[in-house]
Amino acid sequence: MPHRLPLSPIDSKQEVDNCSVSDLNLARLEGHVGFRGLFENRFILGITLFSTLGGFLFGYDQGVVSNVLAIESFGAAFPDIYMNATLKGWFVSTLLLAAWFGSLVNGPIGRKRDIIFNVVIFLIGSSLQTGATAP
């Protein structure tokens, strides 16, 4: 292992909470901070844009779901939800509740398994929607 200069006074091979201090050096700041640093590092810029797009689409979904409730054809297909304010509230909040539940489940099972599981659910749902012959 090549010798490197210590980056901080605590940089050494000692163990701290089952983690070597040299591992903590991965979290040090490099370059500029803020918007200037964001545009210097393309990887961080990509992560930021991707997460921003995810937040935008989550909000867009909420807006679409709440506007669908006002459409008369939705009311004709689902009169109970269309006429009952409590059911409308549950219908809109289901998106938030599912996201909350998904964030709780994601931690223990891991990112890779979670992505695979969600892809399977997406494929099943897409297949059912594609194969549907009646509304």
C-alpha positions as CSV (number, residue, x, y, z in Angstrom):
1,M,0.0,0.0,0.0
2,P,1.6,3.3,-1.0
3,H,2.3,5.8,1.7
4,R,0.1,8.9,1.7
5,L,0.1,12.1,3.8
6,P,-2.5,12.3,6.6
7,L,-5.4,14.5,5.7
8,S,-6.5,15.2,9.2
9,P,-5.0,14.8,12.7
10,I,-7.0,11.6,13.3
11,D,-6.0,10.0,10.0
12,S,-4.3,6.7,10.9
13,K,-4.9,3.0,10.8
14,Q,-6.9,3.0,14.1
15,E,-10.3,1.5,14.3
16,V,-13.3,3.7,15.2
17,D,-16.7,2.0,15.6
18,N,-15.7,-1.0,13.3
19,C,-14.6,1.5,10.6
20,S,-11.0,2.5,10.0
21,V,-10.3,6.2,10.1
22,S,-8.8,6.0,6.6
23,D,-12.2,5.0,5.3
24,L,-13.6,8.2,6.6
25,N,-11.3,10.2,4.3
26,L,-13.6,9.2,1.4
27,A,-16.1,11.7,2.8
28,R,-13.7,14.7,2.8
29,L,-14.5,17.8,0.7
30,E,-12.9,18.1,-2.6
31,G,-13.1,21.2,-4.8
32,H,-15.7,23.9,-4.4
33,V,-18.8,23.7,-2.3
34,G,-22.3,24.8,-3.4
35,F,-23.4,25.5,-7.0
36,R,-19.9,26.0,-8.2
37,G,-18.8,22.6,-6.9
38,L,-22.0,21.0,-8.3
39,F,-21.1,22.0,-11.8
40,E,-17.4,21.0,-11.4
41,N,-18.3,17.3,-10.7
42,R,-20.4,15.8,-13.5
43,F,-21.2,12.7,-11.4
44,I,-22.7,14.8,-8.5
45,L,-24.5,16.9,-11.1
46,G,-26.0,13.8,-12.7
47,I,-27.2,12.5,-9.3
48,T,-28.6,15.9,-8.4
49,L,-30.5,16.1,-11.7
50,F,-31.8,12.6,-11.4
51,S,-33.1,13.0,-7.9
52,T,-34.6,16.4,-8.8
53,L,-36.5,14.7,-11.7
54,G,-37.7,12.0,-9.3
55,G,-39.1,14.7,-6.9
56,F,-40.7,16.5,-9.8
57,L,-42.4,13.4,-11.1
58,F,-43.6,12.4,-7.6
59,G,-45.3,15.8,-7.3
60,Y,-46.6,15.6,-10.9
61,D,-48.2,12.2,-10.0
62,Q,-50.0,13.7,-7.0
63,G,-51.4,16.5,-9.2
64,V,-52.6,14.0,-11.9
65,V,-54.2,11.7,-9.3
66,S,-56.1,14.6,-7.6
67,N,-57.3,16.0,-11.0
68,V,-58.5,12.6,-12.2
69,L,-61.0,12.6,-9.3
70,A,-62.8,15.6,-10.9
71,I,-63.3,13.9,-14.3
72,E,-66.9,12.8,-15.0
73,S,-65.8,9.6,-16.7
74,F,-63.9,8.6,-13.5
75,G,-67.1,9.4,-11.5
76,A,-69.1,7.2,-13.8
77,A,-66.7,4.3,-13.4
78,F,-66.1,4.7,-9.7
79,P,-69.1,6.5,-8.2
80,D,-68.3,5.6,-4.6
81,I,-64.9,7.4,-4.7
82,Y,-66.4,10.2,-6.8
83,M,-69.1,11.1,-4.3
84,N,-67.4,10.4,-1.0
85,A,-64.8,12.9,0.2
86,T,-63.2,10.5,2.7
87,L,-62.6,7.9,-0.1
88,K,-61.2,10.7,-2.3
89,G,-58.7,11.6,0.5
90,W,-57.6,8.0,0.8
91,F,-57.4,7.6,-2.9
92,V,-55.0,10.6,-3.2
93,S,-53.0,9.8,-0.1
94,T,-52.4,6.2,-1.2
95,L,-49.5,7.4,-3.3
96,L,-47.9,9.0,-0.2
97,L,-48.6,6.0,1.9
98,A,-47.1,3.6,-0.6
99,A,-44.0,5.8,-0.9
100,W,-43.6,5.8,2.8
101,F,-44.0,2.1,3.1
102,G,-41.5,1.6,0.2
103,S,-38.9,3.7,1.9
104,L,-39.3,1.6,5.1
105,V,-39.0,-1.7,3.2
106,N,-36.1,-0.6,1.0
107,G,-33.5,-0.4,3.9
108,P,-33.6,-4.0,5.1
109,I,-33.9,-5.7,1.8
110,G,-31.2,-3.7,0.0
111,R,-31.2,-1.5,-3.1
112,K,-30.5,-4.2,-5.7
113,R,-33.3,-6.5,-4.6
114,D,-35.7,-3.6,-4.2
115,I,-35.0,-2.5,-7.8
116,I,-35.5,-6.0,-9.1
117,F,-38.7,-6.4,-7.1
118,N,-40.1,-3.0,-8.4
119,V,-39.3,-3.9,-12.0
120,V,-41.2,-7.2,-11.6
121,I,-44.2,-5.3,-10.2
122,F,-44.0,-2.7,-13.0
123,L,-43.8,-5.4,-15.7
124,I,-46.9,-7.2,-14.2
125,G,-48.8,-4.0,-13.9
126,S,-47.9,-2.9,-17.5
127,S,-48.9,-6.3,-18.8
128,L,-52.2,-6.2,-17.1
129,Q,-52.9,-2.6,-18.4
130,T,-51.8,-3.6,-21.9
131,G,-54.0,-6.7,-21.9
132,A,-57.1,-5.1,-20.5
133,T,-60.0,-5.1,-22.9
134,A,-62.5,-3.1,-20.7
135,P,-62.1,-0.1,-18.5
